[in-house]
């Protein structure tokens, strides 16, 4: 689980990351990485729209993405905001496939 300090909570922060962030597209997710306006640990946010599926499916995908980011947190540079948008294909993806997709983008854009 990600600690409160590692989560993006404001809508304006999500919008800034998506608009100004460096983008990495995978088959299951799109990852946006932007330097944070405040110094501190890396922060993560997740966008899982209704296109992904029902509420149960969306929450499952979101929990899996949070678990992957909690694992990858030590490898991400401090001071970055990372927003991960789940694509509809992520609804049918296994945890291992989702992890591979997210970790690949984090290594390319946010590696320490």
ZIRA-V869707 format. One record per backbone hydrogen bond with DSSP energy under -1.0 kcal/mol. NH is the residue of the N-H (numbers start at 1). CO is the residue of the C=O. If there is no record, write none. Layout:
nh->NH co->CO
nh->NH co->CO
//
This chain:
nh->6 co->3
nh->7 co->4
nh->8 co->44
nh->14 co->10
nh->15 co->11
nh->16 co->12
nh->17 co->13
nh->18 co->14
nh->19 co->15
nh->20 co->16
nh->21 co->17
nh->22 co->33
nh->24 co->31
nh->26 co->29
nh->30 co->85
nh->31 co->24
nh->32 co->83
nh->33 co->22
nh->34 co->81
nh->36 co->79
nh->43 co->80
nh->44 co->6
nh->45 co->82
nh->47 co->84
nh->52 co->49
nh->58 co->54
nh->59 co->55
nh->60 co->56
nh->61 co->57
nh->62 co->58
nh->63 co->59
nh->64 co->60
nh->65 co->61
nh->66 co->62
nh->67 co->63
nh->68 co->64
nh->69 co->65
nh->70 co->66
nh->71 co->67
nh->72 co->68
nh->73 co->69
nh->75 co->72
nh->76 co->73
nh->77 co->110
nh->79 co->40
nh->81 co->34
nh->82 co->43
nh->83 co->32
nh->84 co->45
nh->85 co->30
nh->86 co->47
nh->87 co->28
nh->90 co->87
nh->91 co->88
nh->98 co->94
nh->99 co->95
nh->100 co->96
nh->101 co->97
nh->102 co->98
nh->103 co->99
nh->104 co->100
nh->105 co->101
nh->106 co->102
nh->107 co->103
nh->108 co->104
nh->109 co->105
nh->110 co->106
nh->112 co->75
//
